[in-house]
Amino acid sequence: MAINIGLIEICITFILFLVLLGFLHHKKTPKYLPTNWPVLGMLPGLLVHINRIYDAIAELLEASNMTFCFKGPWLSGTDILITVDPANIRYILSSNFDNYPKGTEFKQIFEVLGDSIFNVDSELWEDMRNSSHAIFSHQDFQRFWVNTSVSKLNQGLVPILENAVEKNIIVDLQDLFHRFLFDTSSILITGYDPGCLSIELPKVNFSDAVDGVADGLFYRHAKPVLFWKLQYWIGVGVEKSMRRGIAVFDEMLEKIISAKREEIKIHGICDSEGEAMDVLTYYMTIDTTKYKHLKPSNDKFIRDTILGVLIAAKDTTSSALSWFFWLLSKNPEAMIKIRQEINNKMPKFDPADLDKLVYLDGAVCETLRLYPSVPFNHKL
């Protein structure tokens, strides 16, 4: 007797087999662990909690003795070892740092950052780290940072809040902090003030681009490489926002870099006593005999370096400030103690007295513990 089995029947049988296999896997899986399904891996369990992903991962790690291996879809290359064990973190990020380079897969995901300090390894990373530490720890630059922040606070943030109180308007503090940090960071890093922190609250294309790119980078960790690359090429989903964001970055930074080179060409380096240069000028005129792997004359290198610093400075601090003031609104007794400490130990603002504000420092540290600005540190 001849048996004629068609392709449809084979597919249905295969699907039913996978469903049965998944059911058996699900029964064997402890309740606190996501099911490792055939073909799909643990991706369905991740997607179910996508809107509370940080809480879900924290709960999972707490139940898994601080280390857990996430299994991605078959052949996707998205298996991830997640750990919050201090010993593991110290081993990876400190004592054996050189054994964990970022690698090509990391650079593919974070390609928008090019050859910034977040994407490079070895000698170039050493030069990037040492050169950035040299400028950010310099007394003149720290004074420049304080003066810029205080100026923006008095001339930008305070007038907006006063206007909101006067007109009984509700304002989004997170948006204001984003604008505040973008303006101050832009001045410190590029020397230019975009003027985003004004009563009119103008649209900030760069800020919107950062948000779109951040979402895209997050979702790339949960997708097979071929899938998100296809999305990027076609221009759909979050990858469409990625493309738009990169275009905004490139357009803005091209203008700034070109203008700065012209400014240096005409006026030279304005380095008055006690006056710090911005980060862009610093890297355009850096001593290559000291930092041999840096390329101050290469616009692509400058673009990548400045973009990485801009994104890091804007998003991390503004996120921390937003959570900090939200927590204060929920804990008014802490707000009272902070005000009392400031009034008693710093009646007049002086950066040198910041070390005296012990309670404020503890409140900020607790905010970062509960709501870290950078909850994940990705290594391959």
Backbone hydrogen bonds in HBPLUS format (Angstrom, degrees):
<---DONOR---> <-ACCEPTOR-->    atom                        ^
c    i                          cat <-CA-CA->   ^        H-A-AA   ^      H-
h    n   atom  resd res      DA  || num        DHA   H-A  angle D-A-AA Bond
n    s   type  num  typ     dist DA aas  dist angle  dist       angle   num
A0010-ILE N   A0006-GLY O   3.22 MM   4  6.53 155.1  2.28 145.2 152.1     1
A0011-CYS N   A0007-LEU O   2.96 MM   4  6.21 159.7  2.00 151.0 156.2     2
A0012-ILE N   A0008-ILE O   2.91 MM   4  6.17 161.8  1.95 153.2 158.0     3
A0013-THR N   A0009-GLU O   2.95 MM   4  6.12 161.0  1.99 147.0 152.3     4
A0014-PHE N   A0010-ILE O   2.92 MM   4  6.13 156.9  1.98 147.6 154.2     5
A0015-ILE N   A0011-CYS O   2.89 MM   4  6.13 158.3  1.94 150.9 156.6     6
A0016-LEU N   A0012-ILE O   2.93 MM   4  6.14 164.1  1.95 151.6 155.9     7
A0017-PHE N   A0013-THR O   2.91 MM   4  6.10 149.5  2.00 143.2 152.2     8
A0018-LEU N   A0014-PHE O   2.96 MM   4  6.26 154.0  2.03 146.3 152.9     9
A0019-VAL N   A0015-ILE O   2.90 MM   4  6.21 157.1  1.95 152.0 158.5    10
A0020-LEU N   A0016-LEU O   2.93 MM   4  6.14 160.8  1.97 147.6 152.5    11
A0021-LEU N   A0017-PHE O   2.85 MM   4  6.06 159.3  1.89 148.0 154.4    12
A0022-GLY N   A0018-LEU O   2.77 MM   4  5.95 155.1  1.83 146.9 154.1    13
A0023-PHE N   A0019-VAL O   2.88 MM   4  6.12 151.2  1.96 145.4 153.4    14
A0024-LEU N   A0020-LEU O   3.00 MM   4  6.30 157.3  2.05 150.3 155.5    15
A0025-HIS N   A0021-LEU O   2.94 MM   4  6.22 155.1  2.01 146.3 153.6    16
A0026-HIS N   A0022-GLY O   2.81 MM   4  6.00 156.3  1.87 147.6 154.5    17
A0027-LYS N   A0023-PHE O   3.04 MM   4  6.30 149.7  2.13 146.3 153.2    18
A0028-LYS N   A0024-LEU O   3.27 MM   4  6.50 145.6  2.39 140.5 148.8    19
A0028-LYS N   A0025-HIS O   3.11 MM   3  5.26 124.4  2.44  97.7 111.8    20
A0029-THR N   A0025-HIS O   3.04 MM   4  6.20 125.9  2.35 144.0 158.7    21
A0029-THR N   A0026-HIS O   3.32 MM   3  5.17 141.0  2.48  92.9 103.5    22
A0033-LEU N   A0030-PRO O   3.03 MM   3  5.55 158.6  2.08 117.1 123.9    23
A0037-TRP N   A0041-GLY O   2.85 MM   4  4.61 142.7  1.99 127.2 118.1    24
A0041-GLY N   A0037-TRP O   2.86 MM   4  4.61 136.6  2.05 135.5 134.4    25
A0040-LEU N   A0038-PRO O   2.63 MM   2  5.58 143.9  1.75 108.2  96.3    26
A0074-TRP N   A0039-VAL O   2.79 MM  35  5.07 155.3  1.85 139.0 146.8    27
A0043-LEU N   A0040-LEU O   3.31 MM   3  5.95 155.5  2.37 136.9 137.8    28
A0042-MET N   A0071-LYS O   2.69 MM  29  5.50 169.3  1.70 165.8 164.7    29
A0046-LEU N   A0042-MET O   3.19 MM   4  6.53 145.6  2.31 147.9 158.1    30
A0046-LEU N   A0043-LEU O   3.02 MM   3  5.02 122.2  2.37  97.7 113.0    31
A0047-LEU N   A0043-LEU O   2.94 MM   4  6.22 160.7  1.97 160.7 165.4    32
A0048-VAL N   A0044-PRO O   3.05 MM   4  6.26 148.5  2.15 147.6 155.4    33
A0049-HIS N   A0046-LEU O   3.15 MM   3  5.51 132.8  2.38 103.9 115.2    34
A0050-ILE N   A0047-LEU O   3.24 MM   3  4.84 167.3  2.25 105.2 104.8    35
A0052-ARG N   A0049-HIS O   2.95 MM   3  5.37 156.8  2.01 115.3 122.9    36
A0056-ALA N   A0052-ARG O   2.97 MM   4  6.18 163.3  2.00 157.8 163.4    37
A0057-ILE N   A0053-ILE O   2.95 MM   4  6.11 159.4  1.99 148.5 153.4    38
A0058-ALA N   A0054-TYR O   2.97 MM   4  6.13 156.9  2.02 145.0 151.9    39
A0059-GLU N   A0055-ASP O   2.93 MM   4  6.17 159.3  1.97 151.7 156.7    40
A0060-LEU N   A0056-ALA O   2.96 MM   4  6.15 154.4  2.03 143.7 151.2    41
A0061-LEU N   A0057-ILE O   2.88 MM   4  6.07 161.5  1.91 152.4 156.6    42
A0062-GLU N   A0058-ALA O   2.98 MM   4  6.12 153.6  2.05 144.4 152.0    43
A0063-ALA N   A0059-GLU O   3.11 MM   4  6.32 146.1  2.23 141.4 149.5    44
A0064-SER N   A0060-LEU O   3.01 MM   4  6.11 118.3  2.40 135.1 151.4    45
A0064-SER N   A0061-LEU O   3.13 MM   3  4.88 140.9  2.29  92.1 103.6    46
A0066-MET N   A0061-LEU O   2.85 MM   5  4.61 157.9  1.90 158.4 151.2    47
A0084-VAL N   A0066-MET O   2.87 MM  18  5.33 157.5  1.92 158.5 162.9    48
A0068-PHE N   A0082-ILE O   2.76 MM  14  5.22 162.8  1.79 157.9 163.6    49
A0082-ILE N   A0068-PHE O   2.71 MM  14  5.22 172.0  1.71 172.8 169.9    50
A0070-PHE N   A0080-ILE O   2.67 MM  10  5.03 157.8  1.71 168.8 161.4    51
A0080-ILE N   A0070-PHE O   2.88 MM  10  5.03 153.6  1.95 140.1 148.8    52
A0076-SER N   A0073-PRO O   3.18 MM   3  5.52 152.8  2.26 135.6 132.1    53
A0088-ASN N   A0085-ASP O   3.00 MM   3  5.32 117.8  2.40 108.2 123.1    54
A0089-ILE N   A0085-ASP O   2.98 MM   4  6.25 164.8  2.01 161.5 166.5    55
A0090-ARG N   A0086-PRO O   2.90 MM   4  6.00 161.5  1.93 148.5 153.4    56
A0091-TYR N   A0087-ALA O   3.02 MM   4  6.14 152.9  2.09 140.3 148.0    57
A0092-ILE N   A0088-ASN O   2.92 MM   4  6.17 156.3  1.98 152.1 157.7    58
A0093-LEU N   A0089-ILE O   2.85 MM   4  5.82 171.5  1.86 156.1 159.1    59
A0094-SER N   A0090-ARG O   2.97 MM   4  5.18 135.7  2.17 131.6 138.3    60
A0095-SER N   A0090-ARG O   3.01 MM   5  6.34 143.9  2.15 150.6 159.0    61
A0096-ASN N   A0091-TYR O   2.93 MM   5  5.46 134.3  2.15 137.4 147.5    62
A0099-ASN N   A0096-ASN O   3.07 MM   3  5.58 148.3  2.17 112.5 121.7    63
A0100-TYR N   A0097-PHE O   3.09 MM   3  5.66 166.4  2.11 119.3 122.9    64
A0107-LYS N   A0103-GLY O   3.29 MM   4  6.57 159.3  2.33 143.9 149.6    65
A0108-GLN N   A0104-THR O   2.91 MM   4  6.17 141.9  2.06 144.9 155.6    66
A0109-ILE N   A0105-GLU O   3.15 MM   4  6.46 161.7  2.19 150.2 153.3    67
A0110-PHE N   A0106-PHE O   3.00 MM   4  6.25 165.1  2.03 154.4 158.7    68
A0113-LEU N   A0110-PHE O   3.03 MM   3  5.84 155.8  2.09 123.8 129.2    69
A0114-GLY N   A0111-GLU O   2.96 MM   3  5.24 162.3  1.99 112.2 117.9    70
A0116-SER N   A0113-LEU O   3.06 MM   3  5.78 142.2  2.21 136.5 147.6    71
A0119-ASN N   A0116-SER O   3.02 MM   3  5.64 162.1  2.05 120.8 126.1    72
A0125-TRP N   A0121-ASP O   3.25 MM   4  4.88 160.5  2.29 112.8 113.9    73
A0126-GLU N   A0122-SER O   3.04 MM   4  6.37 153.5  2.11 149.3 157.5    74
A0127-ASP N   A0123-GLU O   2.95 MM   4  6.26 161.4  1.99 152.9 156.9    75
A0128-MET N   A0124-LEU O   2.89 MM   4  6.10 158.6  1.94 149.3 155.8    76
A0129-ARG N   A0125-TRP O   2.85 MM   4  6.00 162.9  1.88 151.9 156.4    77
A0130-ASN N   A0126-GLU O   2.91 MM   4  6.05 171.4  1.92 153.8 156.5    78
A0131-SER N   A0127-ASP O   2.90 MM   4  5.87 159.6  1.95 144.7 151.0    79
A0132-SER N   A0128-MET O   3.02 MM   4  6.04 159.7  2.06 144.0 149.8    80
A0133-HIS N   A0129-ARG O   2.95 MM   4  6.07 156.9  2.00 147.6 154.5    81
A0134-ALA N   A0130-ASN O   3.00 MM   4  6.13 146.8  2.12 138.8 147.7    82
A0135-ILE N   A0131-SER O   3.34 MM   4  6.68 153.2  2.42 146.0 150.1    83
A0136-PHE N   A0132-SER O   2.99 MM   4  6.09 171.0  2.00 156.7 159.3    84
A0137-SER N   A0133-HIS O   3.05 MM   4  5.77 147.3  2.16 141.1 147.1    85
A0138-HIS N   A0135-ILE O   3.23 MM   3  5.21 153.4  2.31 100.3 108.3    86
A0142-GLN N   A0138-HIS O   2.99 MM   4  6.29 159.6  2.04 155.9 162.2    87
A0143-ARG N   A0139-GLN O   2.91 MM   4  6.13 150.9  1.99 148.0 155.8    88
A0144-PHE N   A0140-ASP O   2.93 MM   4  6.14 151.8  2.01 141.7 150.0    89
A0145-TRP N   A0141-PHE O   2.80 MM   4  6.07 150.5  1.88 148.0 156.1    90
A0146-VAL N   A0142-GLN O   3.01 MM   4  6.27 158.8  2.05 144.7 149.3    91
A0147-ASN N   A0143-ARG O   2.95 MM   4  6.14 172.7  1.96 155.1 157.2    92
A0148-THR N   A0144-PHE O   2.97 MM   4  6.03 158.6  2.02 145.1 151.4    93
A0149-SER N   A0145-TRP O   2.99 MM   4  6.11 161.6  2.03 146.8 152.1    94
A0150-VAL N   A0146-VAL O   2.92 MM   4  6.10 167.9  1.94 157.4 160.4    95
A0151-SER N   A0147-ASN O   2.96 MM   4  6.01 158.8  2.01 143.5 150.0    96
A0152-LYS N   A0148-THR O   2.97 MM   4  6.16 162.9  2.00 149.8 154.0    97
A0153-LEU N   A0149-SER O   2.90 MM   4  6.04 148.3  2.00 143.9 153.5    98
A0154-ASN N   A0150-VAL O   2.96 MM   4  6.17 163.8  1.99 152.7 155.6    99
A0155-GLN N   A0151-SER O   2.87 MM   4  5.90 162.3  1.90 151.8 157.5   100
A0156-GLY N   A0152-LYS O   2.77 MM   4  5.01 134.9  1.97 127.6 136.4   101
A0157-LEU N   A0152-LYS O   3.08 MM   5  6.60 151.2  2.17 148.3 157.1   102
A0158-VAL N   A0153-LEU O   2.91 MM   5  5.95 169.4  1.93 164.9 166.6   103
A0161-LEU N   A0157-LEU O   3.08 MM   4  6.40 161.2  2.12 155.8 160.8   104
A0162-GLU N   A0158-VAL O   2.84 MM   4  6.05 160.2  1.88 158.6 164.9   105
A0163-ASN N   A0159-PRO O   2.91 MM   4  6.00 154.4  1.97 141.9 148.9   106
A0164-ALA N   A0160-ILE O   2.95 MM   4  6.19 148.6  2.05 142.4 151.2   107
A0165-VAL N   A0161-LEU O   2.97 MM   4  6.25 154.3  2.04 147.4 153.6   108
A0166-GLU N   A0162-GLU O   2.91 MM   4  6.10 164.5  1.94 150.0 154.6   109
A0167-LYS N   A0163-ASN O   2.98 MM   4  6.08 156.3  2.04 146.1 151.7   110
A0168-ASN N   A0164-ALA O   2.81 MM   4  5.50 104.4  2.39 131.7 147.4   111
A0169-ILE N   A0164-ALA O   2.77 MM   5  4.60 159.4  1.81 135.2 141.8   112
A0168-ASN N   A0165-VAL O   3.30 MM   3  4.94 154.4  2.37  93.9 101.3   113
A0176-LEU N   A0172-ASP O   3.06 MM   4  6.42 157.9  2.11 152.2 158.9   114
A0177-PHE N   A0173-LEU O   2.83 MM   4  6.07 158.4  1.87 156.0 161.3   115
A0178-HIS N   A0174-GLN O   2.95 MM   4  6.17 152.3  2.03 144.1 152.0   116
A0179-ARG N   A0175-ASP O   2.99 MM   4  6.26 159.7  2.04 148.9 153.8   117
A0180-PHE N   A0176-LEU O   2.78 MM   4  5.98 161.3  1.81 149.9 155.9   118
A0181-LEU N   A0177-PHE O   2.88 MM   4  5.97 170.1  1.89 150.2 152.7   119
A0182-PHE N   A0178-HIS O   2.88 MM   4  6.00 148.5  1.98 142.4 152.1   120
A0183-ASP N   A0179-ARG O   2.92 MM   4  6.08 165.3  1.94 153.6 156.7   121
A0184-THR N   A0180-PHE O   3.03 MM   4  6.23 175.1  2.03 153.5 155.1   122
A0185-SER N   A0181-LEU O   2.81 MM   4  5.65 156.7  1.87 139.0 147.0   123
A0186-SER N   A0182-PHE O   2.92 MM   4  5.86 154.9  1.98 139.8 147.0   124
A0187-ILE N   A0183-ASP O   3.06 MM   4  6.31 158.2  2.11 149.6 155.0   125
A0188-LEU N   A0184-THR O   3.00 MM   4  6.22 168.5  2.01 153.0 156.0   126
A0189-ILE N   A0185-SER O   2.78 MM   4  5.79 155.8  1.84 150.3 157.5   127
A0190-THR N   A0186-SER O   2.75 MM   4  5.35 155.9  1.81 137.5 146.0   128
A0191-GLY N   A0186-SER O   3.13 MM   5  6.48 130.3  2.39 141.3 149.6   129
A0191-GLY N   A0187-ILE O   2.94 MM   4  4.30 128.8  2.21 106.9 120.0   130
A0279-VAL N   A0188-LEU O   3.09 MM  91  6.56 154.4  2.16 140.4 147.3   131
A0280-LEU N   A0189-ILE O   2.64 MM  91  5.72 143.9  1.76 154.8 164.0   132
A0201-LEU N   A0198-SER O   2.89 MM   3  5.35 151.2  1.97 114.3 123.3   133
A0208-ASP N   A0204-VAL O   3.08 MM   4  6.37 163.9  2.11 155.0 159.4   134
A0209-ALA N   A0205-ASN O   2.86 MM   4  6.05 149.9  1.95 144.5 153.7   135
A0210-VAL N   A0206-PHE O   2.88 MM   4  6.19 151.3  1.96 150.3 157.6   136
A0211-ASP N   A0207-SER O   3.12 MM   4  6.44 159.1  2.17 149.0 153.6   137
A0212-GLY N   A0208-ASP O   3.04 MM   4  6.31 159.9  2.08 148.6 153.8   138
A0213-VAL N   A0209-ALA O   2.92 MM   4  6.10 160.8  1.95 151.8 157.0   139
A0214-ALA N   A0210-VAL O   2.86 MM   4  5.99 158.2  1.91 149.3 155.7   140
A0215-ASP N   A0211-ASP O   3.09 MM   4  6.31 158.6  2.14 147.3 152.1   141
A0216-GLY N   A0212-GLY O   3.12 MM   4  6.33 159.8  2.16 143.2 148.9   142
A0217-LEU N   A0213-VAL O   2.89 MM   4  6.14 159.3  1.93 155.2 160.1   143
A0218-PHE N   A0214-ALA O   3.07 MM   4  6.26 153.5  2.14 144.7 151.6   144
A0219-TYR N   A0215-ASP O   3.09 MM   4  6.37 168.0  2.10 156.7 158.4   145
A0220-ARG N   A0216-GLY O   3.06 MM   4  6.21 136.7  2.26 142.0 153.5   146
A0221-HIS N   A0218-PHE O   3.17 MM   3  5.79 149.7  2.27 112.4 119.8   147
A0222-ALA N   A0219-TYR O   3.05 MM   3  5.39 150.0  2.14 107.6 116.3   148
A0223-LYS N   A0220-ARG O   3.41 MM   3  5.24 167.2  2.43 100.3 103.9   149
A0227-PHE N   A0224-PRO O   3.01 MM   3  5.31 124.4  2.33 103.7 118.1   150
A0228-TRP N   A0224-PRO O   3.20 MM   4  6.64 162.0  2.24 164.2 166.6   151
A0229-LYS N   A0225-VAL O   2.95 MM   4  6.05 153.4  2.03 152.2 160.6   152
A0230-LEU N   A0226-LEU O   2.99 MM   4  6.03 149.1  2.09 136.4 144.2   153
A0231-GLN N   A0227-PHE O   2.97 MM   4  6.28 156.5  2.03 147.4 154.2   154
A0232-TYR N   A0228-TRP O   2.91 MM   4  6.06 154.0  1.98 140.5 147.4   155
A0233-TRP N   A0229-LYS O   2.93 MM   4  6.13 157.3  1.98 145.1 151.2   156
A0234-ILE N   A0230-LEU O   2.91 MM   4  6.10 162.2  1.94 153.1 157.6   157
A0235-GLY N   A0231-GLN O   2.68 MM   4  5.64 149.1  1.78 142.8 153.2   158
A0236-VAL N   A0231-GLN O   3.14 MM   5  5.39 154.8  2.21 137.1 144.9   159
A0240-LYS N   A0237-GLY O   3.07 MM   3  5.55 146.1  2.19 108.3 117.4   160
A0241-SER N   A0238-VAL O   3.09 MM   3  5.16 119.2  2.47  96.1 110.2   161
A0242-MET N   A0238-VAL O   3.02 MM   4  6.41 143.8  2.16 140.4 151.4   162
A0243-ARG N   A0239-GLU O   3.01 MM   4  6.29 157.5  2.06 145.5 149.1   163
A0244-ARG N   A0240-LYS O   3.08 MM   4  6.38 161.6  2.12 147.5 152.3   164
A0245-GLY N   A0241-SER O   2.83 MM   4  5.96 159.0  1.87 146.8 153.3   165
A0246-ILE N   A0242-MET O   2.92 MM   4  6.14 164.0  1.95 156.7 160.0   166
A0247-ALA N   A0243-ARG O   3.07 MM   4  6.25 155.5  2.13 144.9 151.5   167
A0248-VAL N   A0244-ARG O   2.99 MM   4  6.31 152.0  2.07 148.3 155.8   168
A0249-PHE N   A0245-GLY O   2.91 MM   4  6.22 162.7  1.94 154.3 158.8   169
A0250-ASP N   A0246-ILE O   2.91 MM   4  6.10 172.9  1.92 154.7 156.1   170
A0251-GLU N   A0247-ALA O   3.00 MM   4  6.10 163.3  2.03 146.3 151.0   171
A0252-MET N   A0248-VAL O   3.00 MM   4  6.09 171.0  2.00 154.7 157.4   172
A0253-LEU N   A0249-PHE O   2.90 MM   4  5.98 173.5  1.90 160.9 163.1   173
A0254-GLU N   A0250-ASP O   2.93 MM   4  5.81 148.9  2.03 140.6 149.0   174
A0255-LYS N   A0251-GLU O   3.35 MM   4  6.52 159.9  2.40 143.1 146.9   175
A0256-ILE N   A0252-MET O   3.12 MM   4  6.41 162.0  2.15 148.8 154.1   176
A0257-ILE N   A0253-LEU O   2.87 MM   4  5.88 168.8  1.88 150.2 153.6   177
A0258-SER N   A0254-GLU O   3.05 MM   4  6.06 162.1  2.08 143.0 148.5   178
A0259-ALA N   A0255-LYS O   2.96 MM   4  6.08 162.3  1.99 147.5 152.7   179
A0260-LYS N   A0256-ILE O   2.91 MM   4  6.05 155.3  1.97 147.7 154.8   180
A0261-ARG N   A0257-ILE O   2.97 MM   4  6.17 159.1  2.02 150.2 155.3   181
A0262-GLU N   A0258-SER O   3.10 MM   4  6.30 157.6  2.15 145.8 151.9   182
A0263-GLU N   A0259-ALA O   2.89 MM   4  6.09 151.8  1.97 143.6 152.1   183
A0264-ILE N   A0260-LYS O   2.91 MM   4  6.14 160.8  1.94 152.0 156.0   184
A0265-LYS N   A0261-ARG O   2.92 MM   4  6.06 152.3  2.00 142.9 151.2   185
A0266-ILE N   A0262-GLU O   2.99 MM   4  6.19 152.6  2.07 147.6 153.6   186
A0267-HIS N   A0263-GLU O   2.84 MM   4  5.80 166.7  1.85 154.8 158.3   187
A0268-GLY N   A0264-ILE O   2.76 MM   4  4.36 134.5  1.96 116.8 126.3   188
A0275-GLU N   A0272-SER O   3.00 MM   3  5.24 162.4  2.03 129.9 129.6   189
A0282-TYR N   A0278-ASP O   3.06 MM   4  6.27 157.1  2.12 148.7 155.9   190
A0283-TYR N   A0279-VAL O   2.98 MM   4  6.26 159.9  2.02 154.0 157.0   191
A0284-MET N   A0280-LEU O   2.99 MM   4  6.16 145.2  2.11 145.8 156.1   192
A0285-THR N   A0281-THR O   3.09 MM   4  6.17 132.4  2.33 143.5 153.8   193
A0290-LYS N   A0287-ASP O   3.20 MM   3  5.62 144.9  2.33 105.0 114.1   194
A0291-TYR N   A0287-ASP O   3.06 MM   4  6.35 156.4  2.12 144.4 151.9   195
A0294-LEU N   A0291-TYR O   3.39 MM   3  5.91 168.4  2.40 115.7 119.1   196
A0298-ASN N   A0295-LYS O   3.11 MM   3  5.47 161.4  2.14 114.8 120.7   197
A0302-ILE N   A0298-ASN O   3.07 MM   4  6.40 161.9  2.11 153.8 159.1   198
A0303-ARG N   A0299-ASP O   2.80 MM   4  5.95 158.4  1.85 147.3 153.7   199
A0304-ASP N   A0300-LYS O   3.00 MM   4  6.21 166.1  2.02 150.6 153.3   200
A0305-THR N   A0301-PHE O   2.99 MM   4  6.14 163.9  2.02 150.2 154.9   201
A0306-ILE N   A0302-ILE O   2.95 MM   4  6.04 173.7  1.95 156.5 158.2   202
A0307-LEU N   A0303-ARG O   2.95 MM   4  5.97 160.8  1.98 149.2 155.2   203
A0308-GLY N   A0304-ASP O   3.09 MM   4  6.18 164.5  2.11 146.5 150.4   204
A0309-VAL N   A0305-THR O   3.21 MM   4  6.46 159.5  2.25 146.7 151.9   205
A0310-LEU N   A0306-ILE O   2.87 MM   4  6.02 161.7  1.90 152.6 158.2   206
A0311-ILE N   A0307-LEU O   2.99 MM   4  6.15 171.6  1.99 157.5 158.8   207
A0312-ALA N   A0308-GLY O   3.12 MM   4  6.18 162.4  2.15 142.7 148.1   208
A0313-ALA N   A0309-VAL O   2.89 MM   4  5.97 163.3  1.91 151.1 155.9   209
A0314-LYS N   A0310-LEU O   2.95 MM   4  6.00 161.0  1.99 150.3 155.5   210
A0315-ASP N   A0311-ILE O   3.09 MM   4  5.97 163.8  2.11 149.5 152.7   211
A0316-THR N   A0312-ALA O   3.41 MM   4  5.91 154.0  2.48 133.1 140.2   212
A0318-SER N   A0314-LYS O   3.32 MM   4  6.17 157.3  2.38 141.8 148.4   213
A0319-SER N   A0315-ASP O   3.05 MM   4  5.93 153.3  2.12 141.2 148.2   214
A0320-ALA N   A0316-THR O   3.12 MM   4  6.32 158.3  2.16 143.1 148.9   215
A0321-LEU N   A0317-THR O   2.93 MM   4  6.17 161.4  1.97 153.4 158.1   216
A0322-SER N   A0318-SER O   3.02 MM   4  6.14 156.9  2.08 142.7 148.8   217
A0323-TRP N   A0319-SER O   3.11 MM   4  6.37 167.9  2.12 154.4 156.4   218
A0324-PHE N   A0320-ALA O   2.91 MM   4  6.00 154.1  1.97 146.2 154.5   219
A0325-PHE N   A0321-LEU O   3.03 MM   4  6.24 168.1  2.04 155.6 156.1   220
A0326-TRP N   A0322-SER O   3.06 MM   4  6.18 147.3  2.17 141.7 151.6   221
A0327-LEU N   A0323-TRP O   2.90 MM   4  6.08 158.7  1.94 150.1 154.9   222
A0328-LEU N   A0324-PHE O   3.00 MM   4  6.29 149.7  2.09 142.6 151.6   223
A0329-SER N   A0325-PHE O   3.01 MM   4  6.19 149.1  2.11 138.9 146.2   224
A0330-LYS N   A0326-TRP O   3.21 MM   4  6.54 134.0  2.43 137.1 149.0   225
A0330-LYS N   A0327-LEU O   3.09 MM   3  5.05 130.0  2.35  93.5 107.1   226
A0331-ASN N   A0327-LEU O   2.91 MM   4  6.10 121.5  2.26 138.2 154.6   227
A0331-ASN N   A0328-LEU O   3.11 MM   3  4.87 137.7  2.30  91.5 103.8   228
A0334-ALA N   A0331-ASN O   3.00 MM   3  5.64 137.4  2.19 117.3 127.3   229
A0336-ILE N   A0332-PRO O   3.02 MM   4  6.33 153.5  2.09 149.6 155.6   230
A0337-LYS N   A0333-GLU O   3.20 MM   4  6.44 158.4  2.25 141.4 146.4   231
A0338-ILE N   A0334-ALA O   2.98 MM   4  6.23 156.0  2.04 149.8 156.3   232
A0339-ARG N   A0335-MET O   3.01 MM   4  6.23 161.2  2.04 149.8 154.4   233
A0340-GLN N   A0336-ILE O   2.97 MM   4  6.20 159.9  2.01 149.7 155.3   234
A0341-GLU N   A0337-LYS O   2.95 MM   4  6.13 157.8  2.00 146.3 152.3   235
A0342-ILE N   A0338-ILE O   2.97 MM   4  6.19 161.7  2.00 151.3 155.8   236
A0343-ASN N   A0339-ARG O   2.94 MM   4  6.11 166.9  1.95 153.1 156.7   237
A0344-ASN N   A0340-GLN O   2.96 MM   4  6.06 151.6  2.04 146.4 154.0   238
A0345-LYS N   A0341-GLU O   2.88 MM   4  5.84 163.3  1.91 151.5 156.3   239
A0346-MET N   A0342-ILE O   2.78 MM   4  5.05 144.9  1.90 136.5 143.0   240
A0353-ASP N   A0350-ASP O   2.80 MM   3  5.57 160.5  1.84 127.3 133.4   241
A0354-LEU N   A0351-PRO O   3.21 MM   3  5.42 168.2  2.23 110.3 113.4   242
A0356-LYS N   A0353-ASP O   2.98 MM   3  5.56 156.5  2.03 116.5 123.8   243
A0357-LEU N   A0354-LEU O   3.08 MM   3  5.59 157.8  2.13 114.5 120.8   244
A0358-VAL N   A0356-LYS O   2.94 MM   2  5.67 130.9  2.19 108.1  93.3   245
A0361-ASP N   A0357-LEU O   3.06 MM   4  6.23 156.3  2.11 143.6 150.6   246
A0362-GLY N   A0358-VAL O   2.95 MM   4  6.23 155.0  2.02 147.6 154.3   247
A0363-ALA N   A0359-TYR O   2.90 MM   4  6.19 151.2  1.99 148.0 156.1   248
A0364-VAL N   A0360-LEU O   2.97 MM   4  6.24 156.9  2.03 152.1 157.7   249
A0365-CYS N   A0361-ASP O   2.97 MM   4  6.19 162.7  2.01 149.3 154.3   250
A0366-GLU N   A0362-GLY O   2.92 MM   4  6.08 152.9  1.99 144.2 151.6   251
A0367-THR N   A0363-ALA O   3.00 MM   4  6.21 148.0  2.11 139.8 148.4   252
A0368-LEU N   A0364-VAL O   3.01 MM   4  6.36 157.5  2.07 151.3 156.6   253
A0369-ARG N   A0365-CYS O   2.93 MM   4  6.19 140.3  2.09 140.6 152.2   254
A0370-LEU N   A0366-GLU O   2.98 MM   4  6.20 160.7  2.02 149.0 153.0   255
A0371-TYR N   A0367-THR O   2.75 MM   4  5.79 162.0  1.78 153.7 159.9   256
